[in-house]
Amino acid sequence: MAAAPSRPGLAPGVLAVAALYGPAIWLVMSLAVIPLLGGRPAAFVFRWWVQLVGHIPFVAVPIVAMISRPTVGSARDAGRAPVASGA
């Protein structure tokens, strides 16, 4: 099936990148964007820390996993002739 992943689970590289990328997204939004647009500083309460950690599995892992998957007809395949399969 073309839509099914070729291997089960996530590559360790995906988890490592997501562990950095998820908190980075939250920190930029929480410490820069929201205070600039909302006019109020971040409140470092329990909820803030839960959302910081929660960005790893619920935001960053899906983004990094989708970006790391090769796609059929992607830009890096542009200009190459399709390979004929010998069936």
N, CA, C and O atoms as a Tinker XYZ file with bonds, in Angstrom:
   348  protein
     1  N      0.849000   -1.177000    0.000000    73     2
     2  CA     0.000000    0.000000    0.000000    64     1     3
     3  C      0.894000    1.239000    0.000000    63     2     4     5
     4  O      1.832000    1.321000    0.793000    81     3
     5  N      0.620000    2.178000   -0.857000    73     3     6
     6  CA     1.481000    3.347000   -1.024000    64     5     7
     7  C      1.445000    4.288000    0.174000    63     6     8     9
     8  O      2.452000    4.931000    0.471000    81     7
     9  N      0.321000    4.387000    0.865000    73     7    10
    10  CA     0.207000    5.331000    1.971000    64     9    11
    11  C      0.760000    4.773000    3.280000    63    10    12    13
    12  O      1.007000    5.528000    4.220000    81    11
    13  N      0.954000    3.468000    3.346000    73    11    14
    14  CA     1.447000    2.855000    4.583000    64    13    15
    15  C      2.949000    3.074000    4.715000    63    14    16    17
    16  O      3.666000    3.017000    3.716000    81    15
    17  N      3.434000    3.321000    5.915000    73    15    18
    18  CA     4.875000    3.479000    6.097000    64    17    19
    19  C      5.600000    2.174000    5.819000    63    18    20    21
    20  O      5.064000    1.091000    6.058000    81    19
    21  N      6.829000    2.283000    5.311000    73    19    22
    22  CA     7.581000    1.093000    4.958000    64    21    23
    23  C      8.184000    0.414000    6.179000    63    22    24    25
    24  O      8.595000   -0.743000    6.092000    81    23
    25  N      8.248000    1.089000    7.294000    73    23    26
    26  CA     8.802000    0.506000    8.516000    64    25    27
    27  C      7.958000    0.953000    9.708000    63    26    28    29
    28  O      7.461000    2.080000    9.737000    81    27
    29  N      7.800000    0.079000   10.675000    73    27    30
    30  CA     7.008000    0.463000   11.848000    64    29    31
    31  C      7.803000    1.370000   12.782000    63    30    32    33
    32  O      9.032000    1.300000   12.822000    81    31
    33  N      7.116000    2.206000   13.520000    73    31    34
    34  CA     7.759000    3.066000   14.505000    64    33    35
    35  C      8.392000    4.304000   13.895000    63    34    36    37
    36  O      8.315000    4.544000   12.690000    81    35
    37  N      9.010000    5.068000   14.752000    73    35    38
    38  CA     9.671000    6.297000   14.322000    64    37    39
    39  C     11.178000    6.132000   14.407000    63    38    40    41
    40  O     11.692000    5.447000   15.291000    81    39
    41  N     11.872000    6.759000   13.489000    73    39    42
    42  CA    13.330000    6.735000   13.528000    64    41    43
    43  C     13.816000    7.527000   14.738000    63    42    44    45
    44  O     13.193000    8.520000   15.115000    81    43
    45  N     14.925000    7.099000   15.355000    73    43    46
    46  CA    15.457000    7.851000   16.503000    64    45    47
    47  C     15.778000    9.300000   16.160000    63    46    48    49
    48  O     15.674000   10.176000   17.018000    81    47
    49  N     16.165000    9.560000   14.922000    73    47    50
    50  CA    16.452000   10.931000   14.506000    64    49    51
    51  C     15.224000   11.815000   14.561000    63    50    52    53
    52  O     15.325000   12.997000   14.890000    81    51
    53  N     14.060000   11.257000   14.241000    73    51    54
    54  CA    12.813000   12.017000   14.293000    64    53    55
    55  C     12.524000   12.444000   15.722000    63    54    56    57
    56  O     12.147000   13.590000   15.967000    81    55
    57  N     12.698000   11.533000   16.660000    73    55    58
    58  CA    12.434000   11.853000   18.061000    64    57    59
    59  C     13.440000   12.875000   18.597000    63    58    60    61
    60  O     13.081000   13.753000   19.382000    81    59
    61  N     14.684000   12.758000   18.174000    73    59    62
    62  CA    15.704000   13.700000   18.643000    64    61    63
    63  C     15.424000   15.106000   18.133000    63    62    64    65
    64  O     15.525000   16.074000   18.886000    81    63
    65  N     15.075000   15.221000   16.860000    73    63    66
    66  CA    14.755000   16.539000   16.299000    64    65    67
    67  C     13.492000   17.092000   16.941000    63    66    68    69
    68  O     13.425000   18.278000   17.264000    81    67
    69  N     12.489000   16.237000   17.126000    73    67    70
    70  CA    11.229000   16.674000   17.737000    64    69    71
    71  C     11.427000   17.143000   19.174000    63    70    72    73
    72  O     10.748000   18.066000   19.624000    81    71
    73  N     12.356000   16.510000   19.899000    73    71    74
    74  CA    12.614000   16.902000   21.281000    64    73    75
    75  C     13.197000   18.306000   21.370000    63    74    76    77
    76  O     13.063000   18.965000   22.402000    81    75
    77  N     13.831000   18.765000   20.320000    73    75    78
    78  CA    14.346000   20.139000   20.281000    64    77    79
    79  C     13.361000   21.099000   19.625000    63    78    80    81
    80  O     13.189000   22.232000   20.074000    81    79
    81  N     12.716000   20.634000   18.560000    73    79    82
    82  CA    11.836000   21.481000   17.770000    64    81    83
    83  C     10.548000   21.846000   18.516000    63    82    84    85
    84  O     10.116000   22.997000   18.456000    81    83
    85  N      9.936000   20.902000   19.208000    73    83    86
    86  CA     8.678000   21.161000   19.923000    64    85    87
    87  C      8.811000   22.239000   20.983000    63    86    88    89
    88  O      8.055000   23.211000   20.967000    81    87
    89  N      9.761000   22.090000   21.911000    73    87    90
    90  CA     9.940000   23.150000   22.901000    64    89    91
    91  C     10.367000   24.483000   22.277000    63    90    92    93
    92  O     10.002000   25.545000   22.782000    81    91
    93  N     11.125000   24.436000   21.201000    73    91    94
    94  CA    11.535000   25.688000   20.544000    64    93    95
    95  C     10.317000   26.438000   20.010000    63    94    96    97
    96  O     10.228000   27.658000   20.141000    81    95
    97  N      9.382000   25.703000   19.409000    73    95    98
    98  CA     8.149000   26.331000   18.917000    64    97    99
    99  C      7.411000   26.999000   20.081000    63    98   100   101
   100  O      7.000000   28.156000   19.986000    81    99
   101  N      7.250000   26.260000   21.171000    73    99   102
   102  CA     6.503000   26.787000   22.313000    64   101   103
   103  C      7.199000   27.992000   22.925000    63   102   104   105
   104  O      6.540000   28.970000   23.277000    81   103
   105  N      8.525000   27.940000   23.059000    73   103   106
   106  CA     9.257000   29.047000   23.663000    64   105   107
   107  C      9.139000   30.323000   22.833000    63   106   108   109
   108  O      8.929000   31.405000   23.381000    81   107
   109  N      9.273000   30.200000   21.521000    73   107   110
   110  CA     9.152000   31.385000   20.663000    64   109   111
   111  C      7.749000   31.971000   20.760000    63   110   112   113
   112  O      7.582000   33.183000   20.902000    81   111
   113  N      6.745000   31.107000   20.683000    73   111   114
   114  CA     5.368000   31.603000   20.760000    64   113   115
   115  C      5.055000   32.199000   22.133000    63   114   116   117
   116  O      4.458000   33.271000   22.229000    81   115
   117  N      5.457000   31.507000   23.180000    73   115   118
   118  CA     5.107000   31.921000   24.533000    64   117   119
   119  C      5.895000   33.136000   25.018000    63   118   120   121
   120  O      5.357000   33.983000   25.732000    81   119
   121  N      7.158000   33.220000   24.634000    73   119   122
   122  CA     8.007000   34.287000   25.154000    64   121   123
   123  C      8.162000   35.481000   24.223000    63   122   124   125
   124  O      8.569000   36.557000   24.662000    81   123
   125  N      7.841000   35.307000   22.937000    73   123   126
   126  CA     8.016000   36.417000   21.995000    64   125   127
   127  C      6.710000   36.830000   21.320000    63   126   128   129
   128  O      6.288000   37.981000   21.436000    81   127
   129  N      6.079000   35.912000   20.627000    73   127   130
   130  CA     4.914000   36.271000   19.796000    64   129   131
   131  C      3.717000   36.698000   20.641000    63   130   132   133
   132  O      3.159000   37.772000   20.418000    81   131
   133  N      3.320000   35.880000   21.598000    73   131   134
   134  CA     2.137000   36.195000   22.408000    64   133   135
   135  C      2.325000   37.472000   23.226000    63   134   136   137
   136  O      1.415000   38.302000   23.251000    81   135
   137  N      3.473000   37.669000   23.901000    73   135   138
   138  CA     3.645000   38.944000   24.621000    64   137   139
   139  C      3.648000   40.165000   23.700000    63   138   140   141
   140  O      3.141000   41.221000   24.078000    81   139
   141  N      4.206000   40.035000   22.508000    73   139   142
   142  CA     4.209000   41.172000   21.582000    64   141   143
   143  C      2.813000   41.489000   21.061000    63   142   144   145
   144  O      2.440000   42.657000   20.944000    81   143
   145  N      2.049000   40.459000   20.750000    73   143   146
   146  CA     0.711000   40.684000   20.194000    64   145   147
   147  C     -0.355000   40.875000   21.268000    63   146   148   149
   148  O     -1.313000   41.619000   21.061000    81   147
   149  N     -0.201000   40.221000   22.395000    73   147   150
   150  CA    -1.212000   40.282000   23.443000    64   149   151
   151  C     -0.940000   41.322000   24.513000    63   150   152   153
   152  O     -1.840000   41.691000   25.267000    81   151
   153  N      0.285000   41.794000   24.583000    73   151   154
   154  CA     0.620000   42.811000   25.563000    64   153   155
   155  C      0.754000   42.319000   26.986000    63   154   156   157
   156  O      0.748000   43.123000   27.918000    81   155
   157  N      0.878000   40.998000   27.179000    73   155   158
   158  CA     1.056000   40.488000   28.534000    64   157   159
   159  C      2.168000   39.445000   28.537000    63   158   160   161
   160  O      2.274000   38.653000   27.601000    81   159
   161  N      2.983000   39.434000   29.563000    73   159   162
   162  CA     4.085000   38.470000   29.623000    64   161   163
   163  C      3.589000   37.059000   29.936000    63   162   164   165
   164  O      2.471000   36.866000   30.415000    81   163
   165  N      4.436000   36.091000   29.657000    73   163   166
   166  CA     4.094000   34.693000   29.932000    64   165   167
   167  C      4.052000   34.455000   31.437000    63   166   168   169
   168  O      4.852000   35.011000   32.189000    81   167
   169  N      3.109000   33.625000   31.861000    73   167   170
   170  CA     3.007000   33.235000   33.263000    64   169   171
   171  C      3.555000   31.814000   33.391000    63   170   172   173
   172  O      3.006000   30.878000   32.808000    81   171
   173  N      4.618000   31.658000   34.140000    73   171   174
   174  CA     5.271000   30.361000   34.273000    64   173   175
   175  C      4.604000   29.529000   35.372000    63   174   176   177
   176  O      5.143000   29.343000   36.463000    81   175
   177  N      3.414000   29.041000   35.037000    73   175   178
   178  CA     2.656000   28.208000   35.956000    64   177   179
   179  C      2.718000   26.759000   35.458000    63   178   180   181
   180  O      3.313000   26.484000   34.416000    81   179
   181  N      2.107000   25.844000   36.200000    73   179   182
   182  CA     2.147000   24.423000   35.843000    64   181   183
   183  C      1.675000   24.187000   34.414000    63   182   184   185
   184  O      2.280000   23.396000   33.690000    81   183
   185  N      0.621000   24.847000   34.004000    73   183   186
   186  CA     0.070000   24.685000   32.649000    64   185   187
   187  C      1.094000   25.050000   31.588000    63   186   188   189
   188  O      1.155000   24.397000   30.545000    81   187
   189  N      1.903000   26.080000   31.830000    73   187   190
   190  CA     2.922000   26.512000   30.881000    64   189   191
   191  C      3.935000   25.384000   30.650000    63   190   192   193
   192  O      4.322000   25.116000   29.513000    81   191
   193  N      4.359000   24.727000   31.734000    73   191   194
   194  CA     5.329000   23.643000   31.640000    64   193   195
   195  C      4.731000   22.408000   30.963000    63   194   196   197
   196  O      5.420000   21.730000   30.201000    81   195
   197  N      3.474000   22.114000   31.230000    73   195   198
   198  CA     2.803000   20.981000   30.585000    64   197   199
   199  C      2.742000   21.204000   29.075000    63   198   200   201
   200  O      2.997000   20.280000   28.303000    81   199
   201  N      2.411000   22.407000   28.656000    73   199   202
   202  CA     2.332000   22.705000   27.236000    64   201   203
   203  C      3.712000   22.681000   26.584000    63   202   204   205
   204  O      3.848000   22.269000   25.432000    81   203
   205  N      4.726000   23.120000   27.312000    73   203   206
   206  CA     6.093000   23.069000   26.789000    64   205   207
   207  C      6.494000   21.627000   26.492000    63   206   208   209
   208  O      6.987000   21.331000   25.404000    81   207
   209  N      6.285000   20.735000   27.447000    73   207   210
   210  CA     6.641000   19.328000   27.263000    64   209   211
   211  C      5.689000   18.653000   26.272000    63   210   212   213
   212  O      6.115000   17.809000   25.484000    81   211
   213  N      4.423000   19.015000   26.307000    73   211   214
   214  CA     3.434000   18.422000   25.410000    64   213   215
   215  C      3.647000   18.735000   23.950000    63   214   216   217
   216  O      3.134000   18.019000   23.089000    81   215
   217  N      4.381000   19.772000   23.647000    73   215   218
   218  CA     4.660000   20.099000   22.258000    64   217   219
   219  C      5.563000   19.067000   21.589000    63   218   220   221
   220  O      5.587000   18.974000   20.362000    81   219
   221  N      6.297000   18.302000   22.368000    73   219   222
   222  CA     7.155000   17.274000   21.765000    64   221   223
   223  C      6.310000   16.189000   21.097000    63   222   224   225
   224  O      6.429000   16.010000   19.885000    81   223
   225  N      5.460000   15.453000   21.828000    73   223   226
   226  CA     4.729000   14.365000   21.166000    64   225   227
   227  C      3.552000   14.806000   20.311000    63   226   228   229
   228  O      3.225000   14.142000   19.328000    81   227
   229  N      2.906000   15.916000   20.667000    73   227   230
   230  CA     1.665000   16.276000   19.992000    64   229   231
   231  C      1.814000   17.293000   18.871000    63   230   232   233
   232  O      0.907000   17.431000   18.050000    81   231
   233  N      2.919000   17.999000   18.813000    73   231   234
   234  CA     3.134000   18.987000   17.757000    64   233   235
   235  C      4.364000   18.625000   16.927000    63   234   236   237
   236  O      4.276000   18.501000   15.705000    81   235
   237  N      5.504000   18.457000   17.586000    73   235   238
   238  CA     6.754000   18.291000   16.861000    64   237   239
   239  C      6.907000   16.918000   16.210000    63   238   240   241
   240  O      7.361000   16.834000   15.069000    81   239
   241  N      6.544000   15.852000   16.897000    73   239   242
   242  CA     6.711000   14.515000   16.302000    64   241   243
   243  C      5.913000   14.381000   15.009000    63   242   244   245
   244  O      6.480000   13.923000   14.017000    81   243
   245  N      4.630000   14.752000   14.956000    73   243   246
   246  CA     3.924000   14.648000   13.682000    64   245   247
   247  C      4.530000   15.524000   12.576000    63   246   248   249
   248  O      4.600000   15.100000   11.423000    81   247
   249  N      4.965000   16.732000   12.920000    73   247   250
   250  CA     5.556000   17.615000   11.913000    64   249   251
   251  C      6.857000   17.036000   11.386000    63   250   252   253
   252  O      7.048000   16.942000   10.173000    81   251
   253  N      7.752000   16.647000   12.282000    73   251   254
   254  CA     9.053000   16.124000   11.866000    64   253   255
   255  C      8.894000   14.797000   11.133000    63   254   256   257
   256  O      9.603000   14.552000   10.157000    81   255
   257  N      7.990000   13.941000   11.575000    73   255   258
   258  CA     7.771000   12.663000   10.900000    64   257   259
   259  C      7.260000   12.867000    9.479000    63   258   260   261
   260  O      7.689000   12.165000    8.563000    81   259
   261  N      6.362000   13.809000    9.284000    73   259   262
   262  CA     5.845000   14.068000    7.934000    64   261   263
   263  C      6.908000   14.691000    7.038000    63   262   264   265
   264  O      6.993000   14.362000    5.855000    81   263
   265  N      7.705000   15.572000    7.585000    73   263   266
   266  CA     8.740000   16.214000    6.778000    64   265   267
   267  C      9.831000   15.219000    6.401000    63   266   268   269
   268  O     10.403000   15.322000    5.316000    81   267
   269  N     10.126000   14.270000    7.261000    73   267   270
   270  CA    11.230000   13.342000    7.010000    64   269   271
   271  C     10.855000   12.208000    6.060000    63   270   272   273
   272  O     11.737000   11.502000    5.571000    81   271
   273  N      9.572000   12.023000    5.792000    73   271   274
   274  CA     9.153000   10.950000    4.883000    64   273   275
   275  C      9.394000   11.337000    3.443000    63   274   276   277
   276  O      9.044000   12.446000    3.039000    81   275
   277  N      9.985000   10.451000    2.655000    73   275   278
   278  CA    10.096000   10.731000    1.218000    64   277   279
   279  C      8.715000   10.619000    0.570000    63   278   280   281
   280  O      7.899000    9.784000    0.960000    81   279
   281  N      8.474000   11.456000   -0.402000    73   279   282
   282  CA     7.184000   11.446000   -1.086000    64   281   283
   283  C      7.371000   11.124000   -2.555000    63   282   284   285
   284  O      8.418000   11.409000   -3.136000    81   283
   285  N      6.366000   10.537000   -3.142000    73   283   286
   286  CA     6.389000   10.238000   -4.571000    64   285   287
   287  C      6.157000   11.531000   -5.329000    63   286   288   289
   288  O      5.206000   12.257000   -5.040000    81   287
   289  N      7.005000   11.824000   -6.284000    73   287   290
   290  CA     6.852000   13.031000   -7.067000    64   289   291
   291  C      7.275000   14.280000   -6.334000    63   290   292   293
   292  O      6.791000   15.369000   -6.640000    81   291
   293  N      8.170000   14.148000   -5.369000    73   291   294
   294  CA     8.611000   15.313000   -4.617000    64   293   295
   295  C      9.536000   16.181000   -5.456000    63   294   296   297
   296  O      9.957000   15.783000   -6.542000    81   295
   297  N      9.848000   17.353000   -4.955000    73   295   298
   298  CA    10.678000   18.303000   -5.686000    64   297   299
   299  C     12.058000   17.737000   -5.973000    63   298   300   301
   300  O     12.648000   18.060000   -7.004000    81   299
   301  N     12.586000   16.904000   -5.092000    73   299   302
   302  CA    13.917000   16.358000   -5.341000    64   301   303
   303  C     13.911000   15.326000   -6.457000    63   302   304   305
   304  O     14.971000   14.983000   -6.980000    81   303
   305  N     12.726000   14.819000   -6.837000    73   303   306
   306  CA    12.619000   13.892000   -7.958000    64   305   307
   307  C     12.331000   14.608000   -9.275000    63   306   308   309
   308  O     12.277000   13.964000  -10.322000    81   307
   309  N     12.145000   15.920000   -9.241000    73   307   310
   310  CA    11.790000   16.667000  -10.445000    64   309   311
   311  C     12.911000   16.551000  -11.476000    63   310   312   313
   312  O     14.093000   16.676000  -11.154000    81   311
   313  N     12.519000   16.316000  -12.693000    73   311   314
   314  CA    13.488000   16.230000  -13.773000    64   313   315
   315  C     14.053000   14.840000  -13.989000    63   314   316   317
   316  O     14.767000   14.621000  -14.967000    81   315
   317  N     13.764000   13.914000  -13.130000    73   315   318
   318  CA    14.244000   12.543000  -13.307000    64   317   319
   319  C     13.179000   11.717000  -14.021000    63   318   320   321
   320  O     11.981000   11.886000  -13.798000    81   319
   321  N     13.636000   10.845000  -14.863000    73   319   322
   322  CA    12.713000    9.956000  -15.558000    64   321   323
   323  C     12.248000    8.880000  -14.593000    63   322   324   325
   324  O     13.042000    8.387000  -13.792000    81   323
   325  N     10.971000    8.506000  -14.654000    73   323   326
   326  CA    10.499000    7.443000  -13.764000    64   325   327
   327  C     11.189000    6.126000  -14.087000    63   326   328   329
   328  O     11.494000    5.846000  -15.246000    81   327
   329  N     11.433000    5.324000  -13.070000    73   327   330
   330  CA    12.068000    4.032000  -13.238000    64   329   331
   331  C     10.989000    3.012000  -13.520000    63   330   332   333
   332  O     10.024000    2.880000  -12.767000    81   331
   333  N     11.167000    2.279000  -14.635000    73   331   334
   334  CA    10.187000    1.267000  -14.999000    64   333   335
   335  C     10.449000    0.012000  -14.186000    63   334   336   337
   336  O     11.594000   -0.409000  -14.025000    81   335
   337  N      9.382000   -0.578000  -13.678000    73   335   338
   338  CA     9.536000   -1.811000  -12.920000    64   337   339
   339  C      9.358000   -2.990000  -13.852000    63   338   340   341
   340  O      8.470000   -2.999000  -14.704000    81   339
   341  N     10.194000   -3.962000  -13.684000    73   339   342
   342  CA    10.110000   -5.165000  -14.520000    64   341   343
   343  C      9.229000   -6.205000  -13.887000    63   342   344   345
   344  O      9.671000   -6.974000  -13.034000    81   343
   345  N      7.980000   -6.232000  -14.304000    73   343   346
   346  CA     7.035000   -7.166000  -13.674000    64   345   347
   347  C      6.792000   -8.343000  -14.531000    63   346   348
   348  O      6.025000   -9.230000  -14.158000    81   347
